[in-house]
Each structure stands twice: as C-alpha cells, then as structure tokens.
Amino acid sequence: MFAILKKEINSFFASPIGYLVIAIFLLLNGLFLWLFKGEFNILDYGFADLSSFFLLAPWILIFLIPAVTMRSFSDEKKQGTLELLLTKPISHSQIVLGKYLGAFLLIILALIPTLLYVYTVNQLGKPVGNLDVGSTLGSYFGLLFLVAAYTAIGVFSSTLSDNQIVAFIIAVFLCFLFYVGFEGLADILGSFIEQIGMASHFKSMSRGVLDTRDIFYFLSITFFFIFLTIKRINTEASKKIKWLPLVIIPLGLIVFNILSSSIYKRFDLTSDKRYTLNKASLNVVKDVDSPIIIDVFLEGDDFPSEFRRLQTETKQLLEEFSAYNSNIKFSFINPIEDEATRDNNIAQLTERGLTPMQLSVQENGKQSQRVIIPWALASYNNQTVDIPLVKYKVNANQQELVTNSVQHLEYAFADGLSKLIHPKRRKIAVLKGNAELEDKYIADFLKTLGQYYYIAPFTLDSVSTNAQKTSKTLNSYDLVIAAKPTEAFSEEEKYVLDQYTMNGGKSLWLIDQINMEKDSLFNPEGKNVAVPRDLNLTNFFFKYGARINPLLTSVKSQNIGRITLETGQDESLKLQHFLWPYSPLALSDVNHPIVNNINFVKFDFANQIDTLKNNIKKTILLKSDKPSRLEGTPKEISLGFALQEPPSELFTKDRQNLAVLLEGEFTSVYNNRVKPIKLDNDRTKSPDTKMIIIADGDVIKNDLDKGRPTTLGFDKWTKETYGNKEFLLNAVNYLLDDDGLINIRSKEVKVAFLDQVKIAKEKTKWQVLNIVLPLLILGLFGFIFNFLRQRKYVKK
C-alpha cells in the first residue's frame, strides 16, 4: 500500500500538470481572497478571521480534487496496467487505499501554503494577534474532512472510465451534487434531504465547531465511496460481485448516522464559545412543539462589511437554535429590495416600531447612505414580538456598534422567544401613597415591563387600619418598585416592607435624598435651592448594608448629560446644548449581567451611596465618571453653571457609587427592637433574596412631549437615547429571573477587526506576499523534488 502511495506522489510531481493544478488552486485562492473585489476579499471584509477562505475553498476544491484523482485508475485502465497491478500480491483494498491516501496527501500539500493566510490575518489584526486560533484550527479540521470525502468521490469516479476527462467531469458532478445539490432538492423533497449533503455539515465545522454527527457523516461518505471503489476494482478483476454487502453497508451507514444524531458530542473550539448556546437559552425553546417563525429583515447585498458580519452572526445563531429544536424556522427578508413597495414597507415597519437605520458607506473615496432594518419578528401561536438586532451606545462608531450587537444577539433572541413561549407568571407591585412619580412619568417603563410581568399599583395607606392584610397582600407580589417617593415612610410602613424582604421579596428602590428638580430651575432667576429630603429610610437601608448620602454628585467630564437653554435675543434666539455637571452619565466597571454592554445611564441630581460591612454581598452596578465632586445641602443650583465651566480644582473625588445590588440573607431592621405594629409570623432572617438601590429617582422618569410619554432614556432636546430603560429592565429581570436567562448578558463575544490603517499603508505588500509567495514555495518544492529525483536515478 505504501509503495502505491509513494508511486502516486512521485508520478504526480514528475509531471508539470501536477504543479499546474496546485498552482491554479493557490492562484485562485490568492486572487479572490486578496485582490479581487467581492464578498471573499479578506482585506475589504475587515475582520480578523479566515471565514472567507473557508467559504471559498470548497468550491475551488470541487475542481482541484477531481483534477488530482482523475488519473488514479482511469490512466491505469487506459495504459492496460490495471490488470497487471491487480495480479500483484496485494489486496484490492490496499491498492485502493494506497491510491486514495496518495491523492489525499497531495491535497494536504496543496493546502499547506494557505497557512500563510493565517500568518497574514494574525499580523493585520487590531491588535496584532487577535486571530481566534481555536476557531481557525477547527475550520481547518473541517476542511480536511471535506477533502477526505471529495477525494473518495474522485478516486471512485476514476474507476468509471478509462478517459481522464470523463472521470474528471463525473467527479465534479458528484462533488457538486453532494456539496450543494441536496440543498436544492430539499425545497422539493423536504428539509431532511439537506442533511444528506455536505454543505450543512461543513458549515458548522468551518466556524470552528466540531460535532461528532458531522465527523461521522464525512467518515461515512468517505468509507462508502472507498467501498464502492473496491467493488469496482473487483469487477475489473472479474471477481463475482457479492450483492449483499452492497445493500448491508449503505443501510448500516444510514443507521449509524441516525444513531449518532441522537447521541453526539459537540466541541466549540472558538475562544469565546460563541457557538455554544447558554443553557438558559436552550431551556427557553426545549419544549416548543409547534412552529416559531422568525423573519429577519437584516438582508441585503450592499451592506458595509461590519453589518454583513452582524447578518452572518445572526444567521449562525438562529441555525444553532434551529439545530436544537427543529420547530424554530427562520428566513431573511429584504423589505426594501423592491422599489415599488419600498416606501410603503418602511412606513409599516416604522409604525410598528421597527425603525430603519441610516448607514454611511465609504466606496471608492465617496460616502453614500444605506438604509437597513436591524430587526426581527418572531411569531408563535398567533403572538408576535419584535427583536432588536442592533445594540446602540452613545458615540459608538460602526465597528463598536456591531461588536456590541453581536455580543447582545443571543440574549436578544432568547429574551424575545421567552416572551413568546412563556406566559406572564410574576407579579410586580408599584408602590403608591408616598408621593411617588405619577403614572405618566413611568408609563414607558411600565409598558415595557407589562410585556413580561403582571403589574399593579400598591398603596401602604391601609397599614394603619389593617396591617396584617396589607402585609399578606404585599407578600403575594414577587417584586416591589419604589419610584422616587417624596414623602416619608412611617415606621408601620417600613415594618411591612421589612417583613416583605424577610419573606424573600425582591425590591427595586429609586431614591432621591435631595429635593431638587431640573424643571424648577427654569424660572426668571434661573436658580433654586437643593435641600435634603427626609424619607425616614436611612436606618432601613443601613441595616441592609447601604447608605444613601444627602450629597449632590457633580462631574467634570465629557461623560455628562446636556441641558438645553435658549441663547441670544429676538431673531437670534436659538436653543443650545450645554454640558451639565449635575447629570452624570453612569457606567460600570463590573461584568455583571445587569450592566454588561449597556449604554450610559443618565442621572439627574444624583446622590452618592456608601456600602457597609455585613454578611450581604454588594455589587456596585453603576458609578459616575471622574473627576467628581460631592456637594452638601442646602445648595443653590443655577443654570449659570452650564454657561461657565466650573474650576477643575473643585473636582477632586474619584468615581461615585450611584447604584448597588444587595444579595444574601438579610437581617430584619426591627430585629431586637420594639415592633411598631403586630404582624403574624414575624421573621428576623430572610431566605436568599435580592435588592437594588439607585441613588436617583429620575433614572426611571420619562419625558413628556405634548403631554404624551416619550421613550425612557430619550432626550427630546438632544435626541440622544441613554441606557436607562435597558438598565432598569435588566435589573428587574435579574431580580425575578429564576431561570438564569439574564446571565446570558455576561457572555463575552469578541469580534476581531483588521487594522485598516495598516492595511491602507501595506496593502500591496500583503497582496503580493499572499499571491506570489505560495507559488514561489511550490516552485521551490518542485525544484528540490526533481533535483533529488534526478540525483537518485543518475548512474554513478
């Protein structure tokens, strides 16, 4: 067998045709990947990966491998040496394996120069070395399995004719049929036919995911065609064909693949495990037994490369969901492709809330605009939800926008599908009775919460008349939200709330310890006085491990909100936006699911939170930027602070805590104290529970536009959208999430980009390197091979 293998390699490289075949393969790869404009061009694609190569390679190999294998047996038959070979003291299986392995090794030799592409992408990354080696290695493994199957088909085809051209054409046809032909037949015969084809199996492996089902499939195809080749050789040797194995072996391979589909192992070699769905995501869809239809509108051919990547990642994520549960069906639709219906479709989608997005595209030195619809609609049992595909952040460029969006994708779909599949099962009480925000100022957030939970107003006024009933009713809710109370809580009310926590209730507190409103500044003097507000909650939070200080947090930074003022006089009167130090834009320095990958959260006249030592776990969710300043009260606040930049020497503090998460077993505020009222089943220790305290009630407050609520976090003057709604929704979901769905937000998905500045400077160098150097390596190999061959046979 090894003698035949060696003979195959020697005869291939002894002919100039062998070098020509490999040179064409390397040249085509080089031109398409590094020079020609199009979807395969790595430099234009802009991402530090080799997905373009693994998308292109199967198509070039469809022609390369038949060109290598076409002479395996057809040449032997034509020259009449096959009969002689079959009489040698070697089994027919060894003959076939020798020729097969010889052709397989030749293809591997042709692939070795493509490792130069790996080096190039690694060097052009931003930063250098950001290439995902695990994903690339897994993709090469997938390519080797594809090569193994193509080679087996090619060797078998060479037994069907003594004409090499005919053998080549048959091999190309069979490789094409097995790679994409069955995908076409799937539209007619059913989706199960697609699994017979190679494309669906290679697609997963080309991303760096090794699945035993895909591996067994390729091994089965390889074994099957090697088996057919051996049978063909037996007929050439005039051996009687045994039909039973011809029936049993294919059936056995089918049964083997069916069994492997039910018992399989999956290896995600990507560094961030991006193709491994979170267990919580799988739990959402595992019991779905009727179709979920997902229409994705992120479709089009003229996207910038960043959004083509988002499109690809969306498709791959949905393929993972669909592979886990076949009832999940998805399609990509371009609603603006047809000019005749374009405007009408955009109007309908906008009315539904699926707002189009304008993109700037740089082409040939010119800037143009593109419109995309970065949304998906999921439908299930006559219910439909919107799923946003783009994750906005203030001042983010297109690369950052897509990076954030890719990282957010799994949670966006899991959250949307969860709303569809699982009915509301949690109850939220919105506290009333202590002069909290009016409904119109929290309307947008409550509307959003209503998609997930049952919501009801709850007043503590009845504590004075029937405390036991009030406490019992409150304990039936899963979460309490206190949205900027401005009147003090009585001891009786605090005790009921404390016992709610002791019974495992969760709570979200948005507290202003200082009485100051931005609207109160718009008076003839343009000023007002901030004074402390006594809510009688200091000892309440203190016992749990936190303290909201009656200090104003101001910041001198670009990460602060704007205030809109009128400037000029008469005809020159205009609205102008000024930096406002009392509107810190909060950000996080922890990788927590509540705050991971969210936009800035806007505060107004925020206070500051201290944490105290006890057995409660404390996580600082949001902090102001630095440098900051803590201002005591009473304090006169003037609009003039926006017109004149405050002195830097006043800002000497570091970042200030603005929101904290408390988790653990809480001790009652009234432990070892006289109880203000009598309640049955008084508890001094809680089970594991959670509480979030935010040192500003305005975080939950939406603006009004002509008396109607605007989107929470949207500034109608500057047109900026902040992350207030997402932060609060994540906070509520975290407090009430027993399934761990919110934890998906902690998953870090890295999108590696190429250094466009470096590419602009060195583009020609890398193009020449990747197109010419592989050919030079091939030429050097040919020179050394033939030199050694001639030296071996020269008579001394």
Secondary structure, 3 states (H helix, E strand, C coil): CHHHHHHHHHHHHCCHHHHHHHHHHHHHHHHHHHCCCCCCCHHHHCECCCHHHHHHHHHHHHHHHHHHHCCCCHHHHHHCCHHHHHCCCCCHHHHHHHHHHHHHHHHHHHHHHHHHHHHHHHHHEECCCCCCHHHHHHHHHHHHHHHHHHHHHHHHHHCCCCCHHHHHHHHHHHHHHHHHHHHHHHHHHCHHHHHHCHHHHHHHHCCCEEEHHHHHHHHHHHHHHHHHHHHHHHHHCCCCCCHHHHHHHHHHHHHHHHHHHHCCCEEECCCCCCCCCCHHHHHHHCCCCCCEEEEECCCCCCCCHHHHHHHHHHHHHHHHHHHHCCCEEEEECCCCCCHHHHHHHHHHHHHHCCCCEEEEEEECCEEEEEEECCEEEEEECCEEEEEECCCCCCCCCHHHHHHHHHHHHHHHHHHHHHHHHCCCCCEEEEEECCCCCCHHHCHHHHHHHCCCCEEEEEECCCHHHHHHHHHHHHHCCCEEEEECCCCCCCHHHHHHHHHHHHCCCEEEEECCCEECCHHHHCCCCCEEEEEECCCCCHHHHHHHCEEEECCEEEECCCCEEEEEEEECCHHHCEEEEEEEEEEEEEECCCCCCCCCCCCCEECCCCCEEEECCCCCEEEEEEECCCCEEEECCCEEEECHHHHCCCCHHHCCECCCEEEEEEEEEEECCCCCCCCCCCCCCCCCEEEEEEEEEECCHHHHCCCEECCEECCCCECCCCCCECCHHHHHHHHHHHHHCCCCHHHHHHCCCCCCEECHHHHHHHHHHHHHHHHHHHHHHHHHHHHHHHHHHHHHHCCC
